[in-house]
Amino acid sequence: MPGICKRVLPRGWFAFATAAAIISVCFAAEPERLQFGRTPTAAEIAAWNIDVTPNGAGLPAGKGSVSRGQVVYAQACAPCHGATGVEGPRNRLVGGVGTLNTANPIKTVGSYWPYATTVFDYINRAMPFTAPGSLPPDDVYSVVAWLLYRNGILPSDATLDRDSTPQVKMPNRNGFEPEDAFAPGQQASIRSR
């Protein structure tokens, strides 16, 4: 065993690491023979490619209203987040504006999230908890509209779609700053101020 490995790796790790490397090369070289996995279809890739950026790229066609959002929210969201988005038992979704710089910040859709498009993306992918990704785009737009209305960001007659959602100015939009935002070859990250 080379001297550097004796100093860095505990006894037995070198043999384990070598065996693991050999096994991984063997398995990677012969996936057809092992009949393990398959190449995803174009339709499967398209179905998984549902990310939405802050500027709205990736938002699907559809439209939702505050009034429809109230109905969808009551059916799909209220069991976890309460009838008005405050009661829980899961994360609070409404209120908290002005609390982020206090000793007890309340992070909600209205107080913390910087983009309405991100709210859409999260609900579309991960909610409702019992059936993630099951809401059609019209229902997701509607729930986002209702949540933004409940947080005082949109009026009660508002509707959202792929054009209007990126235009919503969230209260904490400037509370985040990009680190090396989209520099060539860099992955963007966001940190709270």
BELKA-V191523 format. One record per pair of residues at least 4 apart in sequence whose C-alpha atoms are under 8 Angstrom apart, sorted by the first residue. I is the first residue (numbers start at 0). GAP is how many residues later the second one is. D is the distance in Angstrom with one decimal. If there is no record, write none. Layout:
[[I | GAP | D] [I | GAP | D]]
This chain:
[[0 | 4 | 6.6] [0 | 5 | 6.7] [0 | 13 | 7.9] [1 | 4 | 6.6] [2 | 4 | 6.6] [3 | 4 | 6.2] [4 | 4 | 5.4] [4 | 9 | 7.1] [5 | 4 | 7.0] [5 | 5 | 7.4] [8 | 4 | 5.9] [8 | 5 | 6.5] [9 | 4 | 7.7] [11 | 4 | 6.3] [12 | 4 | 5.9] [13 | 4 | 6.1] [14 | 4 | 6.1] [15 | 4 | 6.1] [16 | 4 | 6.1] [17 | 4 | 6.3] [18 | 4 | 6.1] [19 | 4 | 6.1] [20 | 4 | 6.3] [21 | 4 | 6.3] [22 | 4 | 6.2] [23 | 4 | 6.0] [24 | 4 | 6.1] [25 | 4 | 6.7] [26 | 4 | 6.4] [26 | 7 | 7.8] [29 | 4 | 6.5] [30 | 4 | 6.0] [30 | 5 | 5.8] [30 | 6 | 7.5] [31 | 4 | 6.9] [39 | 4 | 6.0] [39 | 5 | 6.6] [40 | 4 | 6.4] [41 | 4 | 6.1] [42 | 4 | 6.1] [43 | 4 | 6.3] [44 | 4 | 6.1] [45 | 4 | 7.6] [49 | 8 | 6.5] [49 | 71 | 7.9] [49 | 75 | 7.8] [50 | 7 | 6.0] [50 | 70 | 6.5] [51 | 4 | 6.1] [51 | 5 | 5.7] [51 | 6 | 4.5] [51 | 7 | 5.7] [51 | 65 | 6.6] [51 | 66 | 6.9] [51 | 68 | 7.9] [51 | 69 | 5.6] [52 | 4 | 5.4] [52 | 5 | 6.7] [52 | 64 | 6.8] [52 | 65 | 7.1] [53 | 61 | 6.1] [53 | 62 | 7.8] [53 | 63 | 5.6] [53 | 64 | 6.4] [53 | 112 | 6.7] [54 | 62 | 7.5] [54 | 111 | 5.7] [55 | 61 | 6.1] [55 | 106 | 6.7] [55 | 107 | 7.6] [55 | 109 | 7.3] [55 | 110 | 5.3] [58 | 58 | 7.8] [58 | 103 | 5.4] [59 | 77 | 6.8] [59 | 102 | 6.4] [60 | 76 | 7.3] [60 | 100 | 7.1] [60 | 101 | 6.3] [61 | 75 | 5.7] [61 | 76 | 5.0] [61 | 79 | 7.4] [61 | 99 | 5.8] [61 | 100 | 7.1] [62 | 74 | 7.4] [62 | 75 | 5.0] [62 | 78 | 6.0] [62 | 79 | 7.2] [62 | 96 | 6.8] [62 | 97 | 5.6] [62 | 98 | 4.5] [62 | 99 | 7.7] [63 | 4 | 6.8] [63 | 5 | 7.1] [63 | 74 | 5.1] [63 | 75 | 6.3] [63 | 76 | 7.3] [63 | 77 | 4.5] [63 | 78 | 3.9] [63 | 79 | 7.6] [63 | 81 | 6.9] [63 | 95 | 5.4] [63 | 96 | 5.3] [63 | 97 | 6.6] [64 | 4 | 6.0] [64 | 76 | 7.2] [64 | 77 | 4.8] [64 | 78 | 8.0] [64 | 80 | 6.0] [64 | 81 | 7.3] [64 | 92 | 7.2] [64 | 93 | 6.0] [64 | 94 | 4.2] [64 | 95 | 6.4] [65 | 4 | 6.3] [65 | 76 | 5.8] [65 | 77 | 7.2] [65 | 79 | 5.0] [65 | 80 | 4.4] [65 | 83 | 6.9] [65 | 90 | 6.1] [65 | 91 | 6.4] [65 | 92 | 6.0] [65 | 93 | 6.4] [66 | 4 | 6.9] [66 | 75 | 7.6] [66 | 79 | 7.1] [66 | 89 | 7.5] [66 | 90 | 7.5] [67 | 4 | 6.4] [67 | 71 | 7.6] [67 | 74 | 5.7] [67 | 75 | 7.6] [67 | 78 | 8.0] [68 | 4 | 5.7] [68 | 70 | 6.7] [68 | 71 | 7.9] [68 | 72 | 7.6] [68 | 73 | 4.0] [68 | 74 | 4.2] [68 | 75 | 7.2] [68 | 76 | 6.4] [68 | 77 | 5.0] [68 | 78 | 8.0] [69 | 4 | 6.1] [69 | 72 | 7.7] [69 | 73 | 6.9] [69 | 76 | 5.9] [70 | 4 | 6.5] [71 | 4 | 5.9] [71 | 5 | 7.5] [71 | 67 | 6.5] [71 | 70 | 7.5] [71 | 71 | 6.5] [72 | 4 | 4.8] [72 | 5 | 6.0] [72 | 70 | 5.9] [72 | 73 | 7.9] [73 | 4 | 5.0] [73 | 5 | 7.8] [73 | 9 | 6.5] [74 | 4 | 7.8] [75 | 52 | 6.1] [76 | 4 | 6.0] [76 | 5 | 7.6] [76 | 51 | 6.4] [77 | 4 | 4.5] [77 | 5 | 4.9] [77 | 6 | 7.4] [77 | 7 | 7.1] [78 | 4 | 7.6] [79 | 8 | 5.8] [79 | 9 | 5.6] [79 | 10 | 5.2] [79 | 11 | 7.9] [80 | 4 | 5.2] [80 | 5 | 6.6] [80 | 6 | 6.2] [80 | 7 | 4.2] [80 | 8 | 6.0] [80 | 9 | 5.2] [80 | 10 | 6.2] [80 | 11 | 6.2] [80 | 12 | 7.1] [81 | 4 | 5.9] [81 | 5 | 4.5] [81 | 6 | 4.8] [81 | 7 | 6.9] [82 | 4 | 7.0] [83 | 10 | 7.6] [83 | 66 | 7.8] [84 | 7 | 5.8] [84 | 8 | 5.0] [84 | 9 | 5.3] [84 | 62 | 7.9] [85 | 6 | 4.9] [85 | 7 | 6.2] [85 | 8 | 5.7] [85 | 9 | 7.6] [86 | 5 | 6.9] [87 | 4 | 6.0] [90 | 17 | 7.9] [91 | 15 | 7.8] [91 | 16 | 6.0] [92 | 14 | 7.9] [92 | 15 | 4.6] [92 | 16 | 5.3] [92 | 17 | 7.3] [92 | 54 | 7.4] [93 | 14 | 5.7] [93 | 15 | 6.3] [93 | 16 | 6.1] [93 | 17 | 8.0] [93 | 53 | 7.2] [93 | 56 | 6.5] [93 | 57 | 5.5] [94 | 11 | 7.5] [94 | 13 | 6.4] [94 | 15 | 6.2] [94 | 16 | 6.6] [94 | 56 | 6.0] [95 | 4 | 7.6] [95 | 9 | 7.2] [95 | 10 | 4.7] [95 | 11 | 6.3] [95 | 12 | 6.4] [95 | 14 | 7.1] [95 | 15 | 5.4] [96 | 9 | 7.7] [96 | 13 | 6.6] [96 | 14 | 4.4] [96 | 15 | 7.9] [96 | 74 | 7.7] [97 | 13 | 7.1] [98 | 5 | 6.8] [98 | 6 | 4.7] [98 | 7 | 5.9] [98 | 12 | 7.7] [99 | 4 | 7.5] [99 | 5 | 4.4] [99 | 6 | 6.4] [99 | 7 | 7.1] [99 | 11 | 7.4] [99 | 12 | 7.5] [100 | 4 | 6.6] [105 | 5 | 7.3] [106 | 4 | 5.8] [106 | 5 | 5.1] [106 | 6 | 8.0] [107 | 4 | 5.5] [107 | 5 | 7.0] [108 | 4 | 5.2] [108 | 10 | 7.3] [108 | 38 | 7.4] [108 | 39 | 7.6] [108 | 42 | 7.6] [109 | 37 | 8.0] [109 | 38 | 6.7] [109 | 41 | 5.2] [109 | 42 | 7.9] [109 | 43 | 7.5] [109 | 60 | 7.1] [109 | 61 | 6.8] [109 | 62 | 7.9] [110 | 60 | 6.4] [110 | 61 | 6.2] [111 | 59 | 7.7] [111 | 60 | 5.6] [112 | 5 | 7.6] [112 | 6 | 7.3] [112 | 57 | 7.2] [112 | 59 | 6.3] [112 | 60 | 7.3] [113 | 4 | 7.7] [113 | 56 | 5.7] [113 | 57 | 7.2] [113 | 58 | 5.0] [113 | 59 | 4.0] [113 | 60 | 7.2] [113 | 61 | 7.2] [113 | 62 | 7.1] [114 | 4 | 6.8] [114 | 51 | 7.3] [114 | 53 | 7.5] [114 | 54 | 7.3] [114 | 55 | 5.9] [114 | 58 | 6.3] [115 | 4 | 6.3] [115 | 28 | 7.5] [115 | 49 | 6.0] [115 | 50 | 6.5] [115 | 52 | 6.3] [115 | 53 | 7.8] [115 | 54 | 6.8] [116 | 4 | 6.1] [116 | 48 | 6.1] [116 | 49 | 5.8] [117 | 4 | 6.1] [118 | 4 | 6.2] [118 | 25 | 6.8] [119 | 4 | 5.9] [119 | 20 | 6.5] [119 | 21 | 6.8] [119 | 24 | 6.3] [120 | 4 | 6.1] [121 | 4 | 5.8] [121 | 5 | 7.4] [122 | 4 | 4.9] [122 | 5 | 7.3] [122 | 10 | 7.6] [122 | 17 | 6.7] [123 | 8 | 7.6] [123 | 9 | 5.4] [123 | 10 | 7.8] [123 | 11 | 6.8] [123 | 13 | 7.5] [123 | 16 | 6.2] [124 | 7 | 6.1] [124 | 8 | 4.8] [125 | 6 | 4.5] [125 | 7 | 5.8] [126 | 4 | 6.6] [126 | 5 | 4.5] [126 | 6 | 6.0] [126 | 7 | 7.5] [126 | 8 | 7.8] [127 | 4 | 5.2] [127 | 5 | 7.3] [127 | 6 | 7.5] [127 | 7 | 7.8] [134 | 4 | 5.9] [134 | 5 | 6.2] [135 | 4 | 6.4] [136 | 4 | 6.1] [137 | 4 | 6.1] [138 | 4 | 6.1] [139 | 4 | 6.2] [140 | 4 | 6.1] [140 | 18 | 8.0] [140 | 19 | 5.8] [140 | 20 | 6.5] [141 | 4 | 6.2] [141 | 17 | 7.4] [141 | 18 | 7.1] [142 | 4 | 6.1] [143 | 4 | 6.1] [143 | 16 | 8.0] [144 | 4 | 6.1] [144 | 9 | 7.2] [144 | 13 | 6.9] [144 | 14 | 6.5] [144 | 15 | 6.2] [145 | 4 | 6.1] [146 | 4 | 6.2] [147 | 4 | 6.3] [147 | 5 | 5.1] [147 | 6 | 5.6] [148 | 4 | 5.5] [148 | 5 | 4.5] [148 | 6 | 5.8] [148 | 7 | 6.1] [148 | 9 | 8.0] [152 | 16 | 7.9] [152 | 17 | 7.1] [152 | 18 | 7.9] [153 | 4 | 6.2] [159 | 4 | 5.5] [159 | 5 | 5.6] [160 | 4 | 5.8] [161 | 4 | 7.3] [162 | 4 | 7.4] [163 | 4 | 6.8] [168 | 4 | 6.8] [171 | 4 | 7.5] [174 | 17 | 6.1] [174 | 18 | 5.7] [175 | 14 | 6.4] [175 | 15 | 5.7] [175 | 16 | 4.5] [175 | 17 | 5.7] [176 | 13 | 6.0] [176 | 14 | 6.0] [176 | 15 | 6.6] [176 | 16 | 6.9] [177 | 10 | 7.0] [177 | 11 | 6.1] [177 | 12 | 4.8] [177 | 13 | 6.8] [178 | 9 | 6.4] [178 | 10 | 5.6] [178 | 11 | 6.0] [178 | 12 | 7.2] [179 | 6 | 7.1] [179 | 7 | 7.9] [179 | 8 | 6.3] [179 | 9 | 7.5] [180 | 5 | 7.9] [180 | 6 | 7.7] [180 | 7 | 5.0] [180 | 8 | 7.0] [181 | 4 | 6.2] [181 | 5 | 6.4] [181 | 6 | 5.2] [182 | 4 | 7.5] [182 | 5 | 7.5]]
